Amino acid sequence: MSKICQITGKKAMVGNNVSHSNRKTKRKFNVNLFKKKFYWVEEDCWVSLNVSAAGLRTINKIGLDAAIKRAAADGYLNA
């Protein structure tokens, strides 16, 4: 499974290494992902999501139902 947040759509980025040598290499900045289970009250079921730290804050702010509907509309959640 790829490292993509199912709520915000965040994924790994590529950047430059900052080294004091002459090597020109790239590095990968991974997303801070968690596999969490949430109880979805409106559907009366448990939902398992790969969520980033920003996604957890989004769920806390607007609620699980609104966050799932927003993610499905944006195409981040593949149900």
N, C-alpha and C positions, 0 to 999 in steps of 0.2 A: 504494500500500500504506500502511495506517495505521501510525502510530508506536506500536506495542504490542510489548512484549517477549514472545516466544513461550515463555519459560521461567517468568517470574514474573508475567506479566500486567500489568506496570506500563504506564501510559499517561499522556498529557499531562494536567496539572492546570491549573485556571484560578484566578488570584488577583488581588489588588488591586495596582495601581501605587502606589508610594510616591513621590508627587511633592509639591512645595511650591507647587503652583498649585491652582486650583479645579476642574480637570478630574477627573471621576470615570470612569476607564477601567479596563478589565481587561487583564491580561497573561496569557500562556500560558507555563507551565513545561514544556518538552519533556523527554523521557526521553533519557538518555545511551545511545543505541542504536548497535550495531555490527552489520554484516552479516558473520558469521563462518562458515567451513566447518569442520566437525568430522568426524573419522573415527570412526564408530560401529563398534567392534570386534565387538559381539555380532551385528550385522546384516551386517558386512563391506561397508560402503558409506560414502560421504561424505554428510553432511547439512549443508545450508545453513540457518542460522537467523538471525533478527533478535533479538539478545540485548542486554540492558542490562548495565551494569557489575555490578549486583547479580546478574543471571543468570549472568554469567561466574564470579562467586565461588561461586554455588550449584553450578555444574557442577564447579568445582575441588574443592568440598567433598564432594559426594555422588556424583559421577561422572556421565557423560553419559547412561548407560542409565537410571539412577534418576531423573535430572532430566527426561528425556523422558517417562518413564512417569508421573511426578507431574504434569507439565504437561498430558499427554493426559487424565488423570483429572480435573483441575481445569477442563478445557475451554479452555485457553490455546493449545494446539497444534492447528491445523486441518490434519490430514493428509489 
